Amino acid sequence: MDGVGPAAYSKNHGGVYGKYMFDKKTFAGEFNYDRNTNHYYGYNSEDSILDKDPDRTTIQYVWVKAESGIKSLEA
């Protein structure tokens, strides 16, 4: 459609996980990143009153997780 704003979106995710095991201990870690962007649509993109950047909403999440534990050798 001509003359209206974009209706594009994006979903991005990245993550890393690692685990290291010793004889009696375990360490684990995790890092994740999510980013979601939605563009508004249905407005006149040629309108000079509108600011061109806030035609989208971006939500970002970053989280880090760490764990440790002790292995029990007794059954």
C-alpha positions as CSV (number, residue, x, y, z in Angstrom):
1,M,0.0,0.0,0.0
2,D,1.3,3.4,-0.9
3,G,1.2,6.3,1.6
4,V,0.9,4.3,4.8
5,G,3.5,3.4,7.4
6,P,5.3,0.0,7.4
7,A,3.7,-3.0,9.2
8,A,7.0,-4.8,9.7
9,Y,8.1,-6.6,12.9
10,S,11.1,-8.4,14.2
11,K,11.7,-11.0,16.9
12,N,15.3,-11.7,17.9
13,H,16.6,-14.1,20.5
14,G,20.2,-15.1,21.4
15,G,21.4,-17.3,24.3
16,V,24.4,-19.0,25.6
17,Y,24.5,-21.9,28.2
18,G,27.5,-23.5,29.8
19,K,28.1,-26.2,32.4
20,Y,31.3,-27.3,34.0
21,M,31.5,-30.4,36.2
22,F,34.2,-31.1,38.8
23,D,34.5,-34.3,40.9
24,K,32.1,-33.1,43.5
25,K,30.8,-29.7,42.3
26,T,28.9,-28.4,39.3
27,F,28.7,-24.9,37.9
28,A,26.2,-23.8,35.3
29,G,25.5,-20.4,33.7
30,E,23.1,-18.9,31.2
31,F,22.8,-15.6,29.3
32,N,19.7,-14.7,27.2
33,Y,18.6,-11.8,25.1
34,D,15.2,-11.1,23.5
35,R,14.2,-8.2,21.4
36,N,10.8,-7.6,19.9
37,T,9.9,-4.7,17.6
38,N,6.4,-3.8,16.3
39,H,5.8,-1.1,13.8
40,Y,2.5,0.8,13.8
41,Y,0.6,0.8,10.6
42,G,-2.4,2.5,8.9
43,Y,-1.3,6.1,9.3
44,N,-0.4,8.5,6.6
45,S,3.4,8.2,6.3
46,E,3.6,11.5,4.3
47,D,2.2,13.5,7.2
48,S,4.9,16.0,8.2
49,I,3.6,16.4,11.7
50,L,4.5,12.9,12.7
51,D,7.9,12.1,14.2
52,K,9.4,9.4,12.0
53,D,11.1,7.4,14.8
54,P,8.3,6.6,17.3
55,D,6.3,4.6,14.7
56,R,7.5,1.5,16.4
57,T,7.7,-0.1,19.9
58,T,10.8,-2.0,20.9
59,I,10.9,-4.3,24.0
60,Q,14.2,-5.8,25.1
61,Y,14.8,-8.4,27.8
62,V,18.2,-9.5,29.1
63,W,18.6,-12.1,31.8
64,V,21.5,-13.9,33.4
65,K,21.3,-17.1,35.4
66,A,24.0,-18.9,37.5
67,E,23.8,-22.2,39.4
68,S,26.1,-24.3,41.5
69,G,25.7,-27.6,43.2
70,I,27.4,-30.4,45.1
71,K,27.2,-33.9,43.9
72,S,26.4,-36.6,46.5
73,L,28.5,-39.7,46.1
74,E,26.3,-41.6,48.5
75,A,23.5,-43.8,47.1
